[in-house]
Amino acid sequence: MEYLTEPEVYSLLSSYSLPVPKYKVFTRDEFPKWELFPAYLKVVSKEIVHKSDVGGVVKVSSLEELFAKIGEFKEKFKDVKEFVLVEELKGIEAFLGVKRDRAFLHVIAVGIGGIYVELFKDAVFLPLSSTREETLKKLRETKLFKLIKGFRGVRGNLELFLDFLDKLKLLLRENPQIYELDLNPLFISQDRVVPADGRAFLKPLEKRKEFRPLDFELFRPRSIAVIGATVKPKKVGYSLVKNLETFKGEVYPVNPKYKEVLGFKCYPSVKEIKGEVDCALIAVPPEAVLKVLKECGEKRVKLAVVITAGFKEVGKVELESKLVEIAKNYGMRLLGPNTLGFIVPYLSLNASFSQLIPPSGSISFISQSGALITSVIDKAVEEEIGFSEILSLGNQADIETAEAFELATRREETKVILSYVEGIELGAELLNFLKKKPSVFIKAGKGEGGKRAASSHTGSLAGDYKIFKDSIESKGGILADSITEAFDLCQFLTVYGKVQGRRLLIITNAGGPGTLASDYAEEFGLKLADITSVIKELNSFLPSNWSKINPIDLIGDATSERYRKAFNVFLKANFWDEALVIVTPQSMTDVPEIAKEIARFKRLSGKPVVACLMGGHSVKLGKSILKREEVPTFDEPKRAVMVIGKAVAN
């Protein structure tokens, strides 16, 4: 890995019209002409990366002090041939660094600088594809942004800073060999944005997997072979055939031991099947997979689904590489290995060994964990959550998350894409598709273990989860913290998609839950809608002790009639973007009728309306009514407000 010294970094920045401080490089045999004090004297050496740690940075306030320190440096650093003088800068100390991530390529880290970089962990990571507007949105999450906008007399120039980032993005696009770059501190004032130090590491770009779009019909086969089919009920080969009994296409069990499996004619080899085979489910021992895969290639199978485990996940990387090589040689796509398979509910197609098939719906679920899929399906069946398709990627030897995601964006039946990600290779490519359809991600690996070994501040901050989260969110993707949260988000997004505006209206029959909801609104970046213009109208029919503010507390004895009158007022108003309706069960609360009024409010308003029915048995029928009317419904305010907050479009 090649190291760029501070002057070399300044030279590179200058070549892209990026501002640099006034500086002068000189040899140990020279005495520099310098009049700008105070200044910093530093050593220049490719062997000394962290200059401050070895006393290689000192502040000088006069020519006499400078000459004295040069003498000390010559004595202390006998092997150093060059030194540099750099002007002292003033302004907000920011940190700006670059890390080349294997999945997302160059990402730019920005946050509070100086000694506080790693203490506050204020940095956000911006992919090169982020627009100026997307960059600004992520910057708003930092303490640095608040300082730049102005705090206690301190202010910076936001536009100059954004200009700096735009030029830096161009530099990085044209210099892919940059592996890490630190500009710490970067000083931001009202008239300058200038780094006071810089170091970089160069490293050739690693070979990456090629993004290859998937054929639209790849997971909609007309014929499926099950290689490794068996009559033994406890074997995977049996479950695969059993699950295909509802499939409307051709099913071809393959096993030389049998003439018939579950009523289907069984073939000794996939090559002996007379008809075309679109898809092959492979469930044979690992050592037999290569031979079977070649036969599938010779049969011109379009999709090979390798159910079999025992490859990269147990250290057999070369064996897995051979699978990919065979598939590419025959122009065949490979799902897995170590995969559960795939499911298309609306076609009654269960090409997996999951016992259950979820209801048909509009969520495309892409997962790197087969076990998680079975848990999700079980929950989906119980809660009647519908899916357009479910894909288990397994080891992603060939078909990768980004490719499966891109295909899902082309499906009319899919409204929301839910992805469970452990590792990703084509992260930069994935970002190109996130705005096509609402997307929710569950990312494993929040812990510190995902951090890179690094020589720079940027590298030490660059954990897998942090880079993934910031990159995905910058392009409009949503990260869920749990499966429950992911389902909540999907429930909302399938009905409303990403929504515009942050003005939240809260209508409740209980003050406590309404207050909690207003607290959560602030937490999730929503603003309470101003209802001043309709208070007089609400006064005309609400009890005198109603709240007079948003949240609108209709008081505990509110019936469906009172809810209806309140809804009618807000149907005519344009000062709100989303509404949360809270219902708590009290003796006079006619929950089913209130549920019908909520559904009517949603239908007539044409705006996102979310219900929160708190309780159990007493609100069960109301929840059923709202589910039938496609009103997203939750059992406590935080879940409801979180969903709305995260679903607001960038």
C-alpha positions, 0 to 999 in steps of 0.5 A: 500500500502506497502512502501519500504525504501531506504535501502530496495530498495538497498537490492532488487536491489542488489539481481538482481546484480544491482549496489547500492551506498556504504551505511550503516544503523544504529540505533539511539543508534549507531555511525557508522564507516564511512570514505567516505566523503562527504556523505549524512545522511538520515532518514529511516522511512516508515512514511516519504516518501519525506525525503527532504521535512522534512529536513531528508537529509543532506550533511556531509563532516567530521566525526565531522560534521556527529556526530553533524548532527546525534545528530540533527536528533535524536532531530528532528526525535524522532520517527525515529529508523534508519538512513542511510549514503550514499556515494556522487556520481558523474556523469550525474544526471538521473531519473529512475522510474517505474509505474505499469500501469493498461493496460500496466503493468510495464513501466520504465520512464527514463529522466533527473534527480534531480530537473528537472524531472517534469520541463523538462518532459523529461522522456520517458516510456518503456514497459518491452517488449521493446528490447534493440534496441527499448529502445535505440530508445526511449532514443534518444528522451530525453535530457538525451541521448545527455548528455550520448553520450557527451556534453561539456566534460560530458559523460556517459556509454550508454552500462552500462546504458542499462545493468542496464535497462535490469537487472531492467526489469528482477527484475520487471518481477519477482516482479509484486507487485511493484507498483511504484519505484523511483531511483532519482537521478541515476548517470551515469558516464563512469564507473558506473551507480548507484542510489543515492536514492530509494523508492518503493511502493508495491501493489497486482496486480489488476485483469485484463481482460483475453485476448481471441483470436477471432474466425477468422470467427466471423465478417464474419457471414453467417446468422444474426438476428436483435432482435428489428427489426421494420417497423418504419423508424426512429428506429435503428431496422429498419436501421439495417434490411434496411442495411442488404438488400445487405447482401448475407447471411440469415437475420432474423428480430426478433420482436413478433409484426410483421410477416414481416419487409422490406420483410423478415419473422419476428420471435417472438424470436431468438429461433424460427428461424429454421436455425443457427444464427451466429450473433445477432444484439440486439437493444432492451431497456436495461432492455430487453437485458439480457433476449434476450442475454440468448436466443441468448446463448441458440440458440448458437449464436457465436457473440452478437452485443449489439447496445443498450446503457445505461450500464457502460457509464451511471453508470450501471456497474453491468448490463453490468457485467451481460451481460459479464457473460451470454456471457461467460456462453454460449461461445458467444462473445459480441461486445458492448454494446453501439456499432454502429455495424460492416461493411465489405465493400467487402462483402457488409455487413453493420451490423450497423446503419450507413447510408453509407458503405465505399469503399472496401479497405485494412484498418481495422478500430477499434474504441471505438467511433461510432460517429467517425466511421460515420464521418470517413465513410462519409469522406472515401466515399468522398475521396474514401478511402477503408476499409477491415472492420470497428468494433465499440467496444462500451464499450468493455465489452467483445471484447477489442481493443487488441483482435480485433487488433490481429484478424485484423493482421490475415486478408490477405485483411488488410494491415493497422490497424487504431485504435481510442482509448479512454481507453484500458485494454489489453495494454501489450498484444496489444504490442505483435502484433504491428509488425505484420502489420503497425498500426496507432492510434488516442488516445483521452485524451492528457490533464493532466486529465489522470494523476494518483494520485501518491506518486512518481515522476514517478506516477506524470509523468505517464499520460494515453496518455504519457504511451500509446504513448511511449509504442505503439511507442516503438513497432513500432505503429504510433500515429496520431494527427488528423483524417486527419493525420491518413488518410494520414498515412494509404494512405502511409502505404497501398501502401508501408508499413513501410519503411527502411532508412531516406535519403529523395530526394526532387524534385520540380519546386518551391524553396519555397516549397522545402525549407519548405520540407527540414525544415520539413525533419529535424523536422520529423527525415529525412536526405536530400540525398546527390546528389553530385555524380549526379550534373554533370549529372543534369547540362547537361540538367537543367537550369544553375540556378537550385539549385545544392543541394537537394532539387532539384529545376528544376525551375518554367518552368519545364515541364514533360520532365524535370521531366522525365530526372531528374527521369531517373538520380535518377532511377540509383542512390542508395543514396536515400530511399524515394522521395518527388516530388512537383509540383506547377501549373504555366503557362507551367506546364503540370500537368497531364503529370507530374503526369504520369511521377511521377507514372512511377518513382514510378513504376520503382524505386521500392522505396516509392515515394510521390507526393505533388501537390499544388493548387486546380483546376489546379492540380485536374486531376493530383491528379486523375491520381496519385490516380489511380496509387496508388501514395500517394498524398498530397496538402502541403509539411508538410503533405507529409514529416510527413507521410514519417518520421513517416512511417520509420521503427524502 
